[in-house]
């Protein structure tokens, strides 16, 4: 997970604005710079997983934690998809990534409406109220 988080961080501004070797090449391959739906779902899953592991660490739960392995592998897959959704890799790979991450695209609309950034439909038909 940490590898994908580091890569995901390095393909965002201000890093891609650097004019040194690896970042010049990366900048040419950036498809999306805004937050993606799959990245938001990944972040929520990461936070929930961290919160759920605290009781195990403190010894409050003594049941099996096998399910946690599946959750972590799911987060690794979401992390890879999040990074791949931002980069232009190859036409076929990009189409596959888009079909996988397309399921998460409605998350951006929901977060926009909740956050109040104007993604909700206006009832004033473009006029100021």
Helices and strands as residue ranges (DSSP letters): H 2-10, G 15-17, H 21-28, H 37-58, H 66-86, H 91-101, G 102-104, H 106-115
